């Protein structure tokens, strides 16, 4: 067993999943779009600085600029923007569960619109994953969860799923959002994507938000963590992991997202976790793992036209 890869994968998922908890803390004391815009400016600037120090330069081919634009809009402005906005009223654990549907939605959209065949294991995984989400959502909505805000989280993950498919088919992009041809300047590409998010969200914040921030130690700690760990460290770990074991095998670690997201919110925020939540999380994890394992096997030919 590659213990280093295992450690990197778990560290990446822990940082990714914990971002929902830190976001929940941030939006309790600061306007969500303003906070996210500043985070993108800082994280994007740091990423560009790291890339420049490593000798990386601005993209020169169209595929990389396509990735910058699509992921800047869909991942940073829509996916993260809608999640930050929704988490004023949605619990971090529920937002993490909805976001963990990404591999399931990508697989479902690939089958529905790109005519990709699903292996039996993948089909079973999709059914199980969505069933697990249904188990949790029916209980949460029945318990008074904000259905409108939860819908924003779902729209966000749908936007990121569509972006993933668009870039993958336009330029053979990897799961990090950068094209294979741009493997030598990934930090620059990621930094530019973050700056696109900042440019789009700042005007929205100025138009609809009151820039009033409750400066607390908790806010500063959560914001600093969000900038340097989910924003920078997780990106670095993902690049190392993909180079070590490949993007498909690295993506298998996503099956841990529901569990770690719920556990982090429970431990830090004190969010309640019911037996039904645990059952649903276990089902989702099994579904995601089945989908990802099926992707590591040779693909079936596309359906005939």
QUIRADA-V485310 format. One line per field, one symbol per residue. phi: phi as a letter, one per 20 degrees, with the letter a starting at -180 (. if undefined). psi: psi as a letter, one per 30 degrees, with the letter a starting at -180 (. if undefined). A space follows every 10 residues. Layout:
phi->???
psi->???
This chain:
phi->.effffffff ffffffffff ffffffffcb gfffffffff ffffffffff fffenecfgd dfgffffgff ffffeefeff ffffffffce ffffffffff fgfffgffff ffddlefdfg ffffffffff ffffgfffff ffeoffffff ffffffffff fffgffffee bmfeffndff fdfecfffff ffgfffgfff egffffecde fddefcffff fffffffedf fdffffffff fffecnffff fgfffeggff fffffffeem ffceffffff ffffgfffff fffffeegff fffff
psi->kjeeeeeeee eeeeeeeffe eeeeeefffl keeeeeeeee eeeeeeeeee eefggllkkf leeeeeeeee eeeeeeeeee eeeeeegffk keeeeeeeef feeeeeeeee eefghkkkle eeeeeeeeee eeeeeeeeee efggkjeeee eeeeeefeee eeeeeeeefe ghllfffkle fgffheeeee eeeeeeeeee feeeeeeflk ijkjjleeee eeeeeeefde eeeeeeeeee eeeefleeee ffffffeeee eeeeeeeefg kkkleeeeee eeeeeeeeee eeeffflkkl llkk.
